[in-house]
Amino acid sequence: MTTLTAAETGTPSAPNNQARRGSPRAKRRRTVFWFMAPATLGFLIFFAYPLGATLFYSFTRYDLINPPQWIGFDNYVRMFTSEPLVKTAAYNTLWLVIILTVCRVLFSLGVASVISRLKSGVGIVRTLCYLPALAPPAAATLAFVFVFNPEFGPVNRFLRLVGIDGGLWFNSPEMSKPALTLLALWGSGELMIIILAALLDVPQEQYEAAELDGAGPVRRFWHVTLPSISPVLLFGVVNSMIYALQFFTQAIVAASASAGTADVAGNSKLIGAPENSTLTYPIWLYVQGFRYFNMGYAAAMAVLLFLVSAGFTWILVRQMRKTQHQEDGA
């Protein structure tokens, strides 16, 4: 019986396999793998696993003590049918998403535009505008509640001097969300710095060419500045929407401080005060999970919040790409 060699059968020999494993391409692949391993491991441990566990618990009844019991879509049905405070929390959060996002991006763009045109003292002004972003959220909220106190706050005192009634601010259901929006604008220094960097990166040649064509300041801003910084503005919109969807610390501290007490975790009457006007979706999620121990229901709320955040981001990015393609085609 004739025995075929490795060369005759076309089967690579052992030395060839060893040579392939020791080839420069294989070495590069192994190097890339080991460099990516920490990030991949962190993604799996701190994102993929918690997300999968949250999705699983959202279909169960779980109180952190007894084993989870599978109940299917009952948590989601309860959320949309028999939980009235979810609608209130969702409305308050949606209000913040729309108003806070628009105001935060426009305010940061306005401040950055002013700073980019300063001739002297740019560093000092930039630092002063950024410093509020470094303040801890709880401390900043307490300071704002004091400043906007309806009786002895500096804001209302100044308004009385000019004959204006300042209102109740954090103690009023109608003014509490606008007051929280002002607090968020005061601490938007990070976004302002990012937009400022984008404004300073716009080529001056484009401004000079537009000015030679007879374009005024408004047309130069509309046709030169905005298209150049549109990716950064998109980032600002997405960042502000996610920030509003996760609005938690400021709202819960403001509700407690405006009532004149520091008791938040043990007093359910303070949550969302006044009259549930500051009850955001993340706050109600926290109450369900860590006060009432409805961890399965809280997980369902978290899954819905994740889907809404991802959906908003996808729509904005898709619309931005569509706009860019239309501009490139034109």
C-alpha positions in Angstrom: 0.0 0.0 0.0 1.4 3.4 -1.1 1.6 6.1 1.6 1.1 9.7 0.4 3.3 12.5 1.7 2.1 15.7 3.1 3.1 17.6 0.0 1.2 15.2 -2.2 -2.0 15.4 -0.2 -1.8 19.2 0.1 -1.9 19.0 3.9 0.3 21.6 5.6 3.1 20.1 7.6 3.7 20.8 11.3 6.6 23.2 10.6 4.4 25.2 8.3 1.7 25.5 11.0 4.3 26.6 13.5 5.6 29.1 11.0 2.1 30.5 10.5 1.7 30.8 14.3 4.9 32.6 14.4 4.3 34.9 11.5 4.3 38.7 12.0 0.5 38.9 11.3 -0.2 36.3 14.0 2.0 38.2 16.4 0.2 41.4 15.7 -3.1 39.8 16.3 -2.0 38.4 19.6 -0.6 41.8 20.6 -3.9 43.5 19.7 -5.9 40.8 21.6 -3.9 41.3 24.8 -4.1 45.1 24.6 -7.9 44.9 24.1 -8.4 42.2 26.8 -8.7 44.7 29.8 -11.2 46.8 28.0 -13.2 43.8 26.7 -13.1 42.2 30.2 -14.3 45.5 31.8 -17.1 45.8 29.2 -18.3 42.3 29.9 -18.1 42.6 33.7 -19.4 46.2 34.2 -21.8 46.6 31.2 -22.8 43.4 29.5 -23.4 41.3 32.6 -25.3 44.0 34.6 -27.5 44.7 31.5 -28.3 41.0 31.0 -29.0 40.6 34.7 -31.3 43.7 34.7 -33.1 42.3 31.7 -33.6 39.0 33.4 -34.8 40.5 36.7 -37.3 42.7 34.8 -39.3 39.5 34.1 -39.3 38.4 37.7 -40.7 39.3 41.1 -37.6 39.9 43.2 -37.2 41.5 46.6 -33.4 41.0 47.2 -34.2 38.4 49.9 -36.2 35.6 48.3 -35.2 33.9 45.0 -36.6 35.7 41.9 -39.9 34.3 40.6 -40.6 34.4 36.9 -43.7 36.5 36.1 -43.2 37.3 32.5 -44.3 40.8 31.3 -46.3 41.6 34.5 -43.9 44.3 35.5 -44.2 46.0 32.1 -48.0 45.7 32.1 -48.1 47.2 35.6 -45.9 50.1 34.5 -48.2 51.1 31.7 -51.5 50.4 33.2 -51.8 50.5 37.0 -48.9 52.8 38.2 -50.1 56.4 38.2 -46.9 57.9 39.6 -44.9 56.5 36.7 -46.8 58.8 34.3 -46.1 61.7 36.6 -42.4 60.8 36.8 -42.2 60.2 33.0 -43.9 63.6 32.3 -41.4 65.5 34.6 -38.5 63.7 33.0 -39.8 64.4 29.5 -40.2 68.1 30.4 -36.6 68.2 31.6 -35.4 66.3 28.4 -37.0 68.9 26.1 -36.5 72.1 28.0 -33.2 71.4 29.7 -31.6 70.0 26.6 -32.5 73.0 24.4 -31.6 75.5 27.1 -28.3 73.8 28.0 -27.0 73.6 24.5 -28.1 77.1 23.6 -26.7 78.5 26.9 -23.4 76.7 26.5 -23.1 77.8 22.8 -23.9 81.4 23.8 -21.4 81.6 26.6 -18.7 79.9 24.4 -19.4 82.3 21.6 -18.9 85.3 23.9 -15.7 83.9 25.4 -14.3 83.1 21.9 -14.6 86.8 21.0 -12.9 88.2 24.1 -9.7 90.1 23.5 -8.3 90.0 27.1 -9.0 88.1 30.3 -10.1 85.0 28.4 -8.4 82.6 30.8 -10.1 84.1 33.9 -13.5 84.2 32.3 -13.2 80.7 31.0 -12.2 79.5 34.5 -15.0 81.3 36.2 -17.6 79.8 33.8 -16.2 76.3 34.3 -15.8 76.3 38.1 -19.5 75.6 38.8 -19.2 72.3 37.0 -16.8 71.2 39.7 -19.2 71.8 42.5 -20.7 68.6 44.0 -24.4 68.2 42.9 -25.8 68.0 46.4 -23.8 71.1 47.7 -24.7 73.1 44.6 -28.4 72.2 45.0 -28.4 73.3 48.6 -26.8 76.6 47.7 -29.4 77.2 45.0 -32.2 76.4 47.3 -30.8 79.0 49.7 -30.2 81.6 46.9 -33.8 81.1 45.6 -35.5 81.0 49.0 -38.8 82.8 48.6 -38.5 84.7 51.9 -34.8 85.7 52.5 -33.1 84.5 49.3 -30.8 87.0 47.5 -32.7 86.5 44.2 -36.1 87.4 45.5 -34.7 90.3 47.6 -33.2 91.8 44.5 -36.4 91.3 42.5 -38.4 93.1 45.2 -36.1 96.1 44.9 -37.0 96.5 41.3 -40.7 95.8 41.9 -40.9 92.2 40.7 -42.5 89.3 42.6 -39.9 86.5 42.4 -42.3 83.6 43.2 -41.8 80.5 45.3 -39.2 78.8 43.1 -38.5 75.4 44.6 -41.5 75.6 46.9 -43.9 76.0 43.9 -45.1 73.1 41.7 -45.1 75.5 38.7 -41.6 76.9 39.3 -39.7 73.9 40.7 -38.7 72.4 37.3 -37.6 75.8 35.8 -35.5 76.3 39.0 -33.9 72.9 38.5 -33.2 73.9 34.9 -31.5 77.1 36.1 -29.4 74.9 38.4 -28.4 72.6 35.5 -27.5 75.6 33.3 -25.3 77.0 36.1 -23.3 73.8 36.1 -23.0 73.3 32.4 -19.3 74.4 32.2 -18.1 71.1 30.8 -20.3 71.4 27.7 -19.3 75.1 27.4 -15.6 74.2 27.3 -16.2 71.5 24.6 -18.2 73.9 22.4 -15.6 76.6 23.0 -12.8 74.3 21.7 -14.9 73.6 18.6 -15.5 77.3 18.0 -11.8 78.0 18.2 -11.0 75.2 15.8 -13.2 76.7 13.0 -10.8 77.9 10.2 -10.5 81.6 10.0 -10.2 81.4 6.2 -13.8 80.4 6.0 -14.9 83.5 8.0 -12.7 85.7 5.8 -14.1 84.2 2.6 -17.7 84.7 3.8 -16.9 88.3 4.8 -15.5 89.0 1.3 -18.7 87.6 -0.2 -20.7 90.2 1.8 -22.0 87.9 4.6 -22.8 89.6 7.9 -22.2 88.3 11.4 -25.5 86.4 11.4 -25.0 84.7 8.1 -21.4 83.8 9.0 -22.6 82.2 12.2 -25.4 80.3 10.4 -23.5 79.2 7.3 -19.9 78.8 8.6 -19.9 78.3 12.4 -22.9 76.0 12.8 -21.9 73.6 10.0 -18.4 73.4 11.3 -19.3 72.6 14.9 -22.5 70.5 14.2 -20.8 67.2 15.3 -20.0 68.9 18.7 -23.5 70.3 19.0 -24.9 66.8 18.3 -22.7 65.5 21.1 -24.0 68.3 23.3 -27.7 67.4 22.5 -27.1 63.6 23.2 -25.1 64.4 26.4 -27.8 66.8 27.6 -30.6 64.3 26.9 -28.9 61.5 28.8 -28.1 64.0 31.6 -31.9 64.9 31.8 -33.0 61.3 31.6 -30.8 60.5 34.6 -31.7 63.6 36.6 -31.7 62.4 40.2 -29.5 64.0 42.8 -30.5 67.6 42.3 -34.2 66.9 42.3 -34.2 64.7 45.4 -32.0 67.1 47.4 -34.0 70.2 46.2 -37.3 68.5 47.4 -35.8 67.8 50.8 -34.0 71.2 51.3 -37.0 73.2 50.2 -39.0 71.5 52.9 -36.4 72.5 55.5 -35.2 69.0 56.4 -32.3 66.6 55.4 -34.5 63.5 55.8 -34.9 62.0 52.3 -34.6 58.3 52.6 -37.0 57.8 55.4 -39.8 60.3 54.5 -41.8 59.4 51.5 -43.7 62.8 51.6 -40.5 64.6 50.6 -39.9 62.6 47.5 -41.0 64.7 44.5 -42.0 67.7 46.7 -43.8 70.0 46.1 -46.8 68.0 44.8 -44.6 65.5 42.9 -43.4 68.2 40.6 -39.7 67.1 41.1 -40.5 63.4 40.9 -38.3 62.2 38.1 -38.2 58.8 36.5 -34.9 57.8 38.1 -36.2 58.9 41.5 -39.3 56.7 41.3 -37.1 53.8 40.0 -34.9 54.2 43.1 -37.9 54.3 45.4 -39.4 51.1 43.9 -36.1 49.3 44.1 -34.5 50.4 47.4 -37.4 51.5 49.5 -40.2 49.2 48.5 -37.8 46.4 47.5 -39.6 45.8 44.2 -36.3 45.1 42.5 -38.0 43.3 39.5 -40.2 46.2 38.8 -37.3 48.6 39.2 -35.3 46.5 36.7 -38.2 46.8 34.2 -38.1 50.6 34.7 -34.4 50.6 34.1 -34.7 48.6 30.9 -37.3 51.0 29.6 -35.0 54.0 30.5 -32.1 52.3 28.6 -34.3 51.7 25.5 -35.5 55.3 25.5 -32.0 56.7 25.9 -30.7 54.4 23.1 -33.7 55.3 20.9 -33.2 59.0 21.3 -29.5 58.7 20.5 -30.0 56.5 17.5 -32.6 58.9 16.0 -30.4 61.9 16.5 -27.3 60.3 15.0 -29.3 59.0 12.1 -30.8 62.4 11.4 -27.4 64.0 11.7 -25.9 61.6 9.2 -28.8 62.2 6.8 -28.3 65.9 7.0 -24.6 65.6 6.3 -25.2 63.4 3.3 -27.7 65.9 1.9 -25.1 68.7 2.3 -22.4 66.7 0.7 -24.7 65.8 -2.2 -25.7 69.4 -2.7 
